[in-house]
Amino acid sequence: MVLIHYRDKPMAYARIEAIEPDVKKDWYRVTLLFLTVPAQSVTWILREAYIHGDPFTMGGQPVRLERVEKQKPEAKKVNPEEEGQTREIRQPETKPMKVIPFKKEK
């Protein structure tokens, strides 16, 4: 997952779908799925340094890819007054499920 910066401002998120070598030495075909509505798939030909965040230009405009790290969920904050206390958690009442067989009509 990357954040695409265009003209030094965040523009869109994209998922890297594939990185394949290009015919030109030290260049790669990078397929990106832009997470926009609607989603769009594009292929850019980039050097490895550009894939890792070095700035480059497209049409004379500065562009940069920034890796988006996976976010860990925040730990639930415990109220100090409730710390050490336990609560009984009731499970919702469930009724037994009935299996309905699929009968093929002849």
N, C-alpha and C positions, 0 to 999 in steps of 0.2 A: 504494500500500500504506500502510495506517495502523495504528497501535497505538491501541486504544480504552482510555482510562482511565475507570474507573467508581469513584466515591468516592475519587478521587486514587490509585488503584492500577491497574496494568496489568491488563486483563481479557482481551482477545482481539485477534488480528490480523484485519484485513479488507481486502479489495481493493475499491476504488471502481470499480463497474461503469459508472455513468452519473451525470451531473449535468445536470439539466434545470431550466429556470425553472418556478417554481410560479405559481399564479394571483395570489398575494400578491406585491406589488412587493418586490424585494430579497431574496426567499426562494427557495430551490432545493430540488428533490426529488433527494436523494442516495441512489442505490441502492448498498448495500454487500453484499458477499458475505463473511460471517463464515467464517474459515478454521478451523472447528471440525469435530468428527465427530459427526453429519453436518454438512456445510456448510449454512449457512442464508442466504437472501437477505432483506434488509429494506430498506425505503425510509424515510428520515428526511427531514423538511422542516427545513432549516437555513439560516441566514444565511451569507453568504460568509465572514465573520470566524470563524464556528464551524468551517467547512471548513478554514480555515487555522490552527486550533489554539486559538482563544479558548475558554475554558470556558463551558459552558452547563448547564442543568439539564433532567433528564427525570424526571418524577414527584417533583420536589423533591430529586433526587440529582445531585451534580455529575458531569458527563461532559466529556471532552476528547478530541479527535482529535490524534494526533501522527504526522506524516509519517515514514515509515521510508525512509531513504536506501538506495540500492542498495549492497550491500557488495562491495568489490573483493577478489578473492582475495589472500591474503598471499603476498609473494614468498618463494620457497623460500630458506631460510637455507643458506649454503654454509659448510662446515667449513673454517677457515683452512688446515688441513693439506692439504686436497684442492684448494684454490683453485689454478688454473693447470694442474691435471692433467686429462687427458682420459681418458675411458673409452670403450671400444668397446661399443656397444649392439648386441646381436644381435637381429635380427628373427626372430620365430618362423617355423619352416618351414611353408609353406602348400602344400597340394596344389591342382592346377588344379581349378576348379569345373566340374561337369558340368551342362549345361542340359537339363532334362527337359521336352519339349514337352507341353502340355496337349492331350489328344485328347478330343474330344467324342464320347460314345457315341451311336450312332444307334438 
